[in-house]
Amino acid sequence: MGHKNKKNVHGTAVSIDGKGLLILGQSGSGKSQLALALITHGAKLISDDQVILIDTESEIILSAPKSISGKIEARFVGILKMPVLIAPLYLVIDLDQKELDRLPKKKFVTYFNKKIPALNANGIKKLEYSLIPLLKNNGII
């Protein structure tokens, strides 16, 4: 797998059925909390706090820096160990951006000239409950 570019972003990533979700947001915005909620619903951890995006010909692969690989912070509980995993990026969830439309149009972000579906999720309570059906409805999982 030859890769052209790598980018390290402040975020958390999980995989659902082999499809990577990149969760972005400022410190304390709930990235790890959302990841842990999704993990209780069957997601797998890719990386917590920092995520490496690797550009390949056909897709962007999400992985963890070696120093934090297989670890996630459960705030006020401790560091939890998880299996190490990578997955292609399918959706970006931005916990800093508020969605203004009750029924939003599809949004995208661009990494390495590739358009990735995006969801503005600031202030959405219990997001994990609507996220999995959304991914199924849109054919992501």
C-alpha positions as CSV (number, residue, x, y, z in Angstrom):
1,M,0.0,0.0,0.0
2,G,2.0,3.0,-1.2
3,H,0.9,6.2,0.3
4,K,1.6,9.8,-0.8
5,N,0.6,11.8,2.1
6,K,-0.1,11.6,5.9
7,K,-1.8,14.0,8.1
8,N,-2.1,13.9,11.9
9,V,-5.4,15.4,13.2
10,H,-6.7,16.1,16.7
11,G,-9.6,13.7,16.9
12,T,-10.8,10.2,17.7
13,A,-11.7,7.5,15.3
14,V,-13.7,4.3,15.4
15,S,-14.7,1.6,12.9
16,I,-18.2,0.2,12.4
17,D,-18.3,-2.8,10.2
18,G,-14.9,-1.9,8.8
19,K,-15.9,1.7,8.0
20,G,-14.0,4.5,9.7
21,L,-15.6,7.4,11.5
22,L,-13.4,10.4,12.3
23,I,-14.7,12.4,15.3
24,L,-13.4,15.9,15.5
25,G,-13.8,18.5,18.3
26,Q,-12.0,20.6,20.8
27,S,-10.6,19.1,24.0
28,G,-13.6,18.2,26.2
29,S,-16.1,18.3,23.4
30,G,-17.0,14.6,23.9
31,K,-14.9,12.8,21.2
32,S,-13.9,10.0,23.5
33,Q,-17.3,9.8,25.1
34,L,-19.0,9.4,21.7
35,A,-16.4,6.8,20.7
36,L,-17.0,4.8,23.9
37,A,-20.8,5.0,23.4
38,L,-20.4,3.7,19.8
39,I,-18.0,1.0,21.1
40,T,-20.8,-0.2,23.5
41,H,-22.9,-0.5,20.3
42,G,-20.3,-2.6,18.5
43,A,-17.8,-0.1,17.1
44,K,-14.1,-0.7,17.4
45,L,-11.5,1.9,18.4
46,I,-9.0,3.1,15.9
47,S,-7.4,6.0,17.8
48,D,-8.2,8.4,20.6
49,D,-7.0,12.0,20.7
50,Q,-4.8,11.9,17.6
51,V,-5.6,10.2,14.3
52,I,-3.2,9.6,11.4
53,L,-4.9,10.0,8.0
54,I,-3.0,8.1,5.3
55,D,-3.8,9.0,1.7
56,T,-3.8,6.0,-0.7
57,E,-4.9,5.9,-4.3
58,S,-8.5,4.9,-3.6
59,E,-9.2,5.9,0.0
60,I,-8.0,7.5,3.2
61,I,-6.9,5.1,6.0
62,L,-7.4,6.0,9.6
63,S,-4.7,4.7,12.1
64,A,-3.2,5.6,15.5
65,P,0.2,7.0,16.4
66,K,2.3,4.1,17.9
67,S,2.5,5.9,21.3
68,I,-1.3,5.8,21.9
69,S,-2.3,2.8,19.8
70,G,-4.9,0.6,21.4
71,K,-5.7,3.1,24.2
72,I,-8.7,5.4,24.9
73,E,-9.2,7.9,27.7
74,A,-12.4,7.5,29.7
75,R,-12.5,10.9,31.5
76,F,-12.4,10.5,35.3
77,V,-12.1,6.7,34.9
78,G,-8.7,6.1,33.3
79,I,-7.0,4.8,30.2
80,L,-8.7,1.7,28.7
81,K,-6.9,-0.7,26.4
82,M,-8.5,-1.9,23.2
83,P,-7.4,-4.0,20.2
84,V,-5.4,-2.2,17.5
85,L,-7.3,-1.5,14.3
86,I,-7.2,0.6,11.1
87,A,-10.0,1.4,8.7
88,P,-10.9,3.5,5.6
89,L,-12.5,6.9,6.3
90,Y,-16.2,7.0,5.5
91,L,-17.6,9.8,7.7
92,V,-16.4,12.9,9.6
93,I,-18.4,13.9,12.7
94,D,-17.6,17.5,13.8
95,L,-18.6,18.1,17.5
96,D,-17.6,21.8,17.2
97,Q,-20.0,22.7,14.4
98,K,-23.7,23.1,15.1
99,E,-26.2,21.9,12.5
100,L,-28.7,24.7,11.8
101,D,-31.1,22.8,9.7
102,R,-33.5,20.3,11.3
103,L,-33.3,18.1,8.2
104,P,-29.8,19.0,6.9
105,K,-28.5,18.6,3.3
106,K,-25.5,16.3,2.8
107,K,-22.2,18.0,3.7
108,F,-18.6,17.0,2.8
109,V,-15.1,17.8,3.9
110,T,-12.0,17.3,1.8
111,Y,-8.8,15.6,2.7
112,F,-6.2,14.9,0.1
113,N,-8.6,16.0,-2.7
114,K,-11.1,13.3,-1.6
115,K,-14.6,14.3,-0.6
116,I,-15.8,12.7,2.6
117,P,-19.4,12.9,4.0
118,A,-19.6,15.1,7.1
119,L,-22.0,15.6,10.0
120,N,-22.2,18.8,12.1
121,A,-23.0,17.3,15.5
122,N,-22.4,20.0,18.2
123,G,-25.1,19.8,20.9
124,I,-26.8,16.6,19.5
125,K,-27.6,14.6,22.7
126,K,-27.3,10.8,22.6
127,L,-25.9,11.0,19.0
128,E,-24.8,7.3,19.1
129,Y,-28.5,6.3,18.9
130,S,-29.2,8.1,15.7
131,L,-25.8,7.7,14.2
132,I,-25.9,3.9,13.6
133,P,-29.3,4.0,11.8
134,L,-28.1,7.0,9.8
135,L,-25.0,5.1,8.6
136,K,-27.2,2.1,7.7
137,N,-29.8,4.3,5.8
138,N,-27.0,6.0,3.8
139,G,-25.3,2.6,2.9
140,I,-22.2,3.5,4.9
141,I,-22.5,0.3,7.0
